[in-house]
Amino acid sequence: MQFSRSSGILLHPTSLPSRFGIGDMGEGSYRFIDFLADSGQRLWQILPLCPTGYGNSPYNCFSAFAGNPLLISLEELVKDGLLQQADLVDVPAFPEDCVDYPLVIGYKMDMLHRSFERFKSHLSSEFEGFCVENQAWLDDYSLFMALKDSCGELSWNKWDKGVSRRETNAINEVSQELSSSIMFHKYLQYIFFQQWLKLRQYAHDRQIKIIGDIPIFVAYNSADVWAHPEIFQLDDTGKPIVVAGVPPDYFSRTGQLWGNPLYRWDVMAQRGYDWWIKRFQAALSLVDIVRLDHFRGFEAYWEVPSKEKTAINGRWIKGPGEDLFNVLEGSLGKLPLIAEDLGVITPEVEALRDQFAFPGMKILHFAFGSGADNPYLPHNYHKNCVVYTGTHDNDTTIGWLTKTSTRVEREHVLKYLGKIKADKKDKKHWEVIRLALSSVANTAIIPLQDVLGLGSGARMNMPGKVLSKNWAWRYTQDMLNNECQERLRGLTEMYGRIL
C-alpha cells in the first residue's frame, strides 16, 4: 500500500510533558498535535500502547489488546468529575526529563483507584456497552490483571494450578472473589479508550494520522498466553519450549534473546488466523497505519531453545508467510501497514514485503558504513518506503554523529553532504533530517529527539539491555520552540511533503 508524500514525528506518549511524572493523554498531547500541524507534519508515529510489564518496555506487555493505564490523564478525569482538583494538590516531585516508573506507578494507580470509587456510584450504559463490545479480550485481561494483583506479581504459571490451567470451577470461584478488582481493570480500559479516541479525533481534525505498532510476539507473562496456551509452544507445565530472538547483529554480538514464547502457526492456520484478525482489528480501531514489528519473522523467525542464555544457538524456522497476509487482507481489506524489514533480510523477506506492496524502512544511521550500493543511502531509495533518521532503538542523530558512529561513517556522512570537514557551527542533525525529507521516499519520519538536536542522553532504548533509562526519556514543553517548528516546516514545504 503506497502512502502519499508526507512526513511526521516519532514520539511515544510516555515522552510527552505532564506534571504527573509520565506523558499522558492530557494537555501535553494536544499541544504536541498542534505542533505537528503547525510544522506541516501529517503523521504521528508511536510505539505500542499496551500496558507495560518487565523493564517498562512497550514491546513486553500484559496484553496485546489493552491500553496502558499510565497514559490516562488525571486532569481529564477532573473534567469528567471522577477526580476533584483537590485530589491533585500533593503531586510528588517527579523528574521532568525522564519517567521514574516505580514512583509514577504508585502515585497514578492510587489516583486511578480513587477515581474508580467515584465511578462506581454512577455506572453507565456506555460502560456496559464497552464491556460487551470488547468482551473477547477484556474479560480475560481484567481477570488476569486482578489475579496478578492478588498473587504478588507472580507469573501466571506460578498461580494455583486450577487457575493457571483455567479450570472452570477455579475460574468461576476467583472471578467472584475478585469481582471488584476485575471491574476496576475494566474501568481503566474504558477510560483509556475514551481518552485515546478523543485525542485521535483531535489529530484527525488537524489532518494528522497516527502510526501505531504491532509487535510480532507477545510477552510470556501476559493475558494472551494465559488465556490461549494452545496457540503457543508451551510444555505440559505451561513453560515455553522455545523462545524468540535474533542472531548476532548490529546491536549485539551474541544476538538478542527476547524470550517471548513462539506461536504454533499450524494451530493458528487451522483456526483461520482468528487471533491475528482480532489483533489487527483492535489496532486499527486506535490508529490509522500500523508498523508491523520484526516483519522478517513472518517469513522465517529465529527459534532458540528456552534453556539457552544467549540467542547464538538458534535456528531459522519458516513462518506463515503469504498465507497469513492473504487471510488478513481477505478479512480486513488492504492493510495500511509498514513492514519493519530490518535485521537479517533475505530475498524471500523482500519478496513477501513486495508481494503485498508494504513499504519497508530505511534508516539513515545504517547508510554510511559501506559503499555506494548501501540500500539505506537515499540515492538507492524507491518511493514506496519510509525513511527514518533513526528509530527508538538507535542513538539520537547527534549522539550517533558525535559518539556511536565510526570515523569512517562520519567521514562518509560529510562527503555525502558535500562537506570537506565538519563545521562546529553547523547543526548537523538538521543536515541528516534534510537528507530524509529530500529523499524520494513517500514517507519520512523523524524522532522528536532529532528535531530538538539532543544527544545520547535522550536515547529511548538500548536494545538487549534492561536499563532504568530505557523507555524513560521525556521532553519539556519549552523545547518545542518557534525556531525548530519553523525550520521543520520550511524543510517540509521545500521538499513537497505538505498537502
Summary of the structure (lengths in Angstrom):
residues: 499
radius of gyration: 22.8
end to end distance: 18.7
largest distance: 74.8
contacts: 1629
relative contact order: 0.14
helix: 46%
strand: 13%
